[in-house]
Amino acid sequence: MEIILKTDITGLGYKNDTVEVKPGYGRNYLIPQGFAMMATPSNKKIVAENIRQAAHKVEKLKNDAVALAEQLGDTKITIMAKAGESGKIFGRVTNTQIADALREKGFDIDRKKITIDDVKTLGEYQATIDLHKEVKHQVTVDVVAAE
């Protein structure tokens, strides 16, 4: 089943993308929740016209994302976590903790745009921030033991 996304959906696509999904997923979840619409020829024309009209807005959003990525630069954030003697941490480091640490440094980034691999031990990790569909930025996350 072919649908047009109305919002960004992690792992599926970005707003106004036409994607192929299983019929049940589209009909029973995406369309009723308002996340997508059927990709009929008339809807495709409407979306194409909306994209054409919003092209300059999209360019501005991309430029803002690039500027934010440059501001982030080689930002390194530190997350305190309780850890055992072997260096294994109790619990886990979440994207919410990373978003809070970035907020303390003056960057207001939504936690949903941050992804990090499963952190199980102390050390340095790379978190990916999805600033725009064409702009992704890596931030170093240093997980240290809480005193």
C-alpha positions as CSV (number, residue, x, y, z in Angstrom):
1,M,0.0,0.0,0.0
2,E,1.4,3.4,-1.0
3,I,0.9,6.3,1.4
4,I,2.0,9.9,1.9
5,L,3.4,10.8,5.3
6,K,1.9,13.9,7.0
7,T,4.6,13.8,9.8
8,D,8.2,12.6,10.3
9,I,8.1,8.9,11.4
10,T,11.3,7.4,12.7
11,G,12.3,4.4,10.6
12,L,9.7,5.0,8.0
13,G,10.3,8.5,6.4
14,Y,9.8,12.2,6.6
15,K,6.9,14.5,6.0
16,N,5.5,14.5,2.4
17,D,7.5,11.3,1.5
18,T,5.6,8.7,-0.4
19,V,6.4,5.3,1.1
20,E,5.2,1.7,0.7
21,V,3.8,0.0,3.8
22,K,1.9,-3.1,4.6
23,P,-1.9,-2.5,4.2
24,G,-2.8,-3.2,7.8
25,Y,-0.2,-0.8,9.2
26,G,-1.4,2.0,6.9
27,R,-5.1,1.4,7.2
28,N,-5.3,0.5,10.9
29,Y,-2.6,2.8,12.4
30,L,-1.0,5.5,10.2
31,I,-4.2,6.9,8.5
32,P,-6.5,6.8,11.5
33,Q,-3.8,8.5,13.7
34,G,-3.5,11.2,11.1
35,F,0.2,10.4,10.4
36,A,-0.5,9.6,6.7
37,M,-3.0,9.7,3.8
38,M,-3.6,7.5,0.8
39,A,-1.3,8.2,-2.1
40,T,-4.0,8.8,-4.7
41,P,-3.2,10.8,-7.8
42,S,-5.0,13.8,-6.5
43,N,-3.3,13.7,-3.1
44,K,0.1,13.3,-4.9
45,K,-0.7,16.5,-6.9
46,I,-1.7,18.4,-3.8
47,V,1.5,17.3,-2.0
48,A,3.6,18.2,-5.0
49,E,2.1,21.7,-5.1
50,N,2.5,22.1,-1.3
51,I,6.2,21.1,-1.6
52,R,6.7,23.5,-4.5
53,Q,5.2,26.4,-2.5
54,A,7.1,25.5,0.6
55,A,10.5,25.1,-1.1
56,H,11.9,28.3,0.3
57,K,10.7,27.4,3.8
58,V,12.3,24.0,3.5
59,E,15.6,25.7,2.4
60,K,15.5,28.0,5.4
61,L,14.9,25.0,7.8
62,K,17.8,23.2,6.2
63,N,20.1,26.2,6.6
64,D,19.0,26.6,10.2
65,A,19.8,22.9,10.8
66,V,23.2,23.3,9.2
67,A,23.9,26.4,11.4
68,L,22.9,24.4,14.5
69,A,25.2,21.6,13.5
70,E,28.0,24.0,13.1
71,Q,27.2,25.5,16.5
72,L,27.2,22.0,18.0
73,G,30.6,21.3,16.4
74,D,32.6,18.9,18.5
75,T,30.4,19.4,21.6
76,K,31.1,16.8,24.2
77,I,28.6,16.2,27.0
78,T,29.1,14.3,30.2
79,I,26.4,12.0,31.7
80,M,26.8,10.9,35.3
81,A,25.7,7.3,35.9
82,K,25.9,4.9,38.8
83,A,28.3,2.1,38.0
84,G,29.6,-1.1,39.5
85,E,33.3,-1.8,40.1
86,S,33.7,-3.4,36.7
87,G,32.4,-0.2,35.0
88,K,29.0,-1.6,34.1
89,I,26.3,1.0,34.7
90,F,23.1,0.4,36.5
91,G,20.1,1.4,34.3
92,R,20.9,3.1,31.0
93,V,21.7,6.4,29.4
94,T,18.6,7.7,27.6
95,N,18.1,10.3,24.9
96,T,16.2,12.4,27.5
97,Q,19.4,12.6,29.6
98,I,21.3,13.7,26.5
99,A,18.7,16.3,25.6
100,D,18.8,17.7,29.1
101,A,22.7,17.9,29.0
102,L,22.5,19.7,25.6
103,R,19.9,22.0,27.0
104,E,22.3,22.9,29.9
105,K,24.8,23.9,27.2
106,G,22.3,26.1,25.5
107,F,21.0,23.8,22.7
108,D,17.3,23.1,22.7
109,I,17.0,19.8,20.9
110,D,13.9,17.5,21.1
111,R,14.8,14.1,22.7
112,K,13.0,12.3,19.9
113,K,15.6,13.5,17.4
114,I,18.4,11.9,19.4
115,T,19.5,8.3,19.0
116,I,22.3,6.5,20.8
117,D,23.3,2.8,20.8
118,D,22.7,0.8,24.0
119,V,25.1,2.1,26.7
120,K,26.0,-0.5,29.2
121,T,29.5,0.5,30.4
122,L,31.3,3.7,31.2
123,G,33.2,5.4,28.4
124,E,32.6,7.5,25.3
125,Y,29.8,7.0,22.9
126,Q,28.5,8.7,19.8
127,A,24.9,10.0,19.8
128,T,23.3,11.0,16.5
129,I,21.1,14.1,16.3
130,D,18.6,14.2,13.4
131,L,18.4,17.9,12.8
132,H,16.9,17.7,9.3
133,K,16.3,14.9,6.8
134,E,19.6,15.8,5.1
135,V,21.5,17.0,8.2
136,K,22.6,14.6,10.9
137,H,25.2,15.4,13.5
138,Q,27.3,13.3,15.8
139,V,27.8,14.4,19.5
140,T,30.3,12.7,21.8
141,V,28.7,11.5,25.1
142,D,31.1,10.7,27.9
143,V,29.5,8.4,30.5
144,V,31.3,8.7,33.8
145,A,30.7,7.2,37.2
146,A,28.7,9.2,39.7
147,E,30.5,9.8,42.9
